[in-house]
Amino acid sequence: MTDSAGTRPFAPFEWMLSLRYLRARRKEGFISVIAGFSFLGIMLGVATLIIVMAVMNGFRTELLDKILGLNGHLLIQPLESPLTDFEPVAARIAAVPGVKLAAPIVEGQALASSPFAANGVLVRGMRAADLDKLASISKNIKKGTLEGFDQGQGIAIGKRLADQLSLQAGDNLTLVAPRGAVTPMGTTPRIKPYRVAAIFEIGMSEYDAAFVFMPMPEAQAYFNRSNDVTAIEVYITDPDSVDRYRKLIAEAAQRPIYMIDWRQRNATFFNALQVERNVMFLILTLIVLVAALNIVSGLIMLVKDKSQDIAIMRTMGASQGAIMRVFLITGASIGVVGTVMGFIVGTLVCVNIDSIRQFLSWVTQTDLFPRELYFLSRLPAEMDAGETVAVVVMALGLSLLATLYPSWRAARLDPVETLRYE
């Protein structure tokens, strides 16, 4: 044994002893089993944390893209008087730097029916030019076309709605609105058939089943709005900076308006997602913590089993620091390798998560990701570099902390007392 005075920290003999202790022998089988479970626990904990956080990020990003791709970042509603001047107001707002689109809309609820079924829908009247700029619709037309949208009485409906009503492009869809013509007998429902000009698929099941787009003049006539619109949807380049656009848009409108931004309209939904994400992180961190505690118990048992070896090394000149480093390397190796493997497994699963979901659905013959429940047509996963680094650092930190007490206990063993009772 090299003299401690001439041995640098983490010398080759310390690594050699550490790796030897990691290899299982027959009489140390139980200790190696504990080490194996510790490795598996850390690997699974890190992988699960990475996967769950990536899926939560994917959900938020996908839902944000779908919701804000169809609904504006700012909703402009009239105050004091109806929006009869919607065209000049929309033109002035669209001229504000950072505003991508200011689209007047006429909105109302109706019952959509076909000879096969019926479903409640939200009818939105828009100008053809505005609808063409709405990429979530114009870029996702699956059947039919939006050409000549303003000229005819054609409408655009979502794919899920088309499936539910058994409709194809070119078929007729009947819309029933509760407020129609006023007669001496009272207000009668308005019932009118429309040709399905286009079928779109946004990818968010709720929208694909509920939205019907109609030419602006036709929507104004259908909902008894001859000269005005319900609101103006404003789309901006940077949704997270929506507050700085409020004053600019209010000045550009040049009339009394009421503004609601996307955070206010979806506050409950996105706050619930954030809370769920934080709670999931805390719960899954416990998996890594339990695995780290397994390292503690395994090392304590290893120290007890190797107490005679420790005493002999001490009498041959090994320092307390050298003994502590030997067991530190032993425990930390389990944590480091487990964390690295967990990172690799988590990354591979995130990259192929939708393929894995489809395979498991095929094997179990069940729908593991029903569109009706999760709103999205595919399972998203988006790894965030900062979060992934935080998970890896946390796992390494817990693994290192778990080795400190057993290593300190090994270094504090009295060689004389140990050898006397062996």
C-alpha positions, -999 to +999 in steps of 0.1 A: +000+000+000+013+034-009+020+057+020-007+082+026+017+111+027+026+104-009-008+094-022-029+120-041-067+121-037-086+097-059-054+077-066-057+046-088-058+022-058-089+040-045-107+035-078-095-001-079-109-009-045-142+009-052-148-010-084-139-042-067-165-035-040-191-029-067-185-064-082-207-090-064-192-120-046-212-149-033-212-138+003-220-102-006-249-111-029-275-093-008-254-061-008-251-062-046-289-067-049-294-035-029-269-017-052-288-031-082-321-018-069-305+016-062-292+018-097-326+008-112-344+033-089-323+062-099-324+053-136-362+049-136-367+080-115-346+102-138-361+087-169-397+092-156-390+127-145-376+137-179-405+120-197-432+134-176-418+170-177-413+167-214-449+155-219-462+183-197-442+209-217-455+193-249-491+196-237-487+232-228-470+241-261-494+222-283-525+235-265-511+270-266-504+267-303-539+252-310-558+276-288-540+308-299-538+296-335-576+298-337-585+324-310-567+357-310-542+369-285-564+399-278-602+400-281-615+435-288-652+441-278-672+473-283-682+497-255-711+522-256-720+515-293-719+485-316-689+478-338-704+492-370-671+508-379-653+475-376-635+478-410-615+511-403-609+500-367-595+467-378-574+484-404-559+508-379-552+480-354-536+459-381-512+488-388-498+486-352-462+472-353-462+436-341-498+429-350-501+401-375-538+401-380-569+420-369-599+400-379-635+411-373-658+382-364-695+375-360-700+347-335-730+327-324-741+293-312-762+270-334-773+234-338-757+216-367-776+187-382-775+162-410-798+134-419-777+112-396-769+132-364-769+166-348-744+185-327-741+219-310-715+242-327-700+277-325-704+295-358-678+321-366-682+345-395-650+358-410-638+375-441-621+352-466-588+372-466-586+369-428-594+332-428-567+327-454-542+343-430-553+320-402-527+293-408-543+268-383-573+266-407-560+275-442-530+252-439-550+223-426-577+218-452-582+181-456-611+181-481-626+207-503-612+243-507-616+278-494-614+294-528-644+317-534-653+315-497-668+350-498-688+345-529-710+315-521-728+301-491-702+275-485-690+269-449-658+252-434-663+226-407-639+205-385-631+169-394-645+155-362-678+173-367-678+160-403-672+124-390-699+128-363-725+140-389-713+117-416-706+146-440-682+151-469-672+182-488-701+192-511-728+178-487-754+200-471-753+209-434-784+225-417-778+251-391-805+260-365-802+292-345-826+299-316-830+336-326-845+340-361-873+360-376-897+379-353-934+371-361-967+379-345-964+345-328-930+353-314-894+347-324-890+316-346-858+296-349-837+302-380-831+271-400-809+272-431-789+246-451-753+253-461-730+235-485-698+222-468-671+238-489-641+227-468-632+203-440-602+213-418-583+194-390-565+216-365-555+186-344-573+198-312-604+175-310-626+200-292-621+226-319-624+201-348-658+191-334-673+225-325-662+252-350-680+262-381-666+290-403-690+310-424-685+340-448-689+373-430-719+387-449-738+354-445-730+353-408-742+389-403-775+380-421-779+347-402-774+362-367-793+394-375-762+417-375-767+437-406-740+464-400-718+453-371-697+424-357-694+407-324-657+414-318-622+418-334-597+391-329-561+404-328-531+382-334-496+394-324-461+382-330-451+378-293-480+365-272-460+366-240-456+404-244-493+411-248-494+437-221-472+462-241-496+460-270-527+470-250-520+507-250-509+508-286-541+490-297-564+511-275-549+542-291-552+528-327-589+518-322-599+555-316-631+544-300-642+529-266-633+493-265-629+465-240-599+442-243-594+406-230-560+389-236-554+351-240-541+347-205-573+360-190-595+339-213-575+307-205-562+315-170-579+286-152-568+261-178-531+271-179-528+276-141-542+241-136-515+228-160-488+246-141-499+233-107-502+198-121-467+201-135-451+212-103-469+185-082-458+158-106-422+170-103-423+168-065-439+134-065-415+119-090-385+134-072-394+110-043-386+081-066-350+094-069-349+101-032-359+066-023-333+052-046-307+075-030-317+061+005-311+026-009-276+037-017-272+047+020-284+014+033-263-006+008-232+013+016-237+010+054-240-028+050-209-028+027-189-008+053-200-033+080-190-062+058-157-047+049-148-034+084-119-058+087-105-048+053-108-011+063-089-018+096-061-036+078-058-008+052-056+017+081-029-002+098-009-003+065-010+035+063-042+044+044-055+077+056-091+084+067-095+105+036-085+076+013-110+052+030-137+078+027-130+084-010-131+046-017-167+044-004-176+078-019-166+065-053-185+032-048-218+049-039-214+078-064-207+053-093-242+038-087-258+073-088-238+086-118-243+055-140-280+054-130-285+091-138-267+088-172-287+057-181-319+074-169-311+104-191-305+082-222-337+062-216-358+093-210-345+110-241-351+079-263-387+076-250-394+114-255-381+112-291-403+082-299-432+087-275-460+087-300-447+056-318-444+039-283-480+050-276-493+036-308-474+003-302-488-001-267-523+007-280-519-020-306-506-045-281-533-038-255-560-032-280-571-001-261-569+037-269-542+049-245-547+085-255-583+092-263-588+125-282-620+133-265-603+134-231-569+150-239-580+174-267-550+166-289-548+141-317-512+130-308-491+126-277-467+155-275-433+156-258-410+186-257-377+184-237-366+216-221-328+219-218-330+238-184-354+213-168-335+183-181-302+197-167-320+204-134-333+168-131-298+154-139-281+177-114-307+169-087-302+132-092-264+135-090-266+157-060-289+133-041-267+104-050-236+122-038-252+133-005-264+097+000-227+085+000-214+110+026-226+095+058-216+058+051-182+071+037-176+092+068-186+062+090-161+040+072-133+065+076-141+068+114-137+031+121-111+024+148-087-003+134-076-015+168-112-020+181-122-036+148-094-061+146-097-070+183-133-083+179-128-100+145 
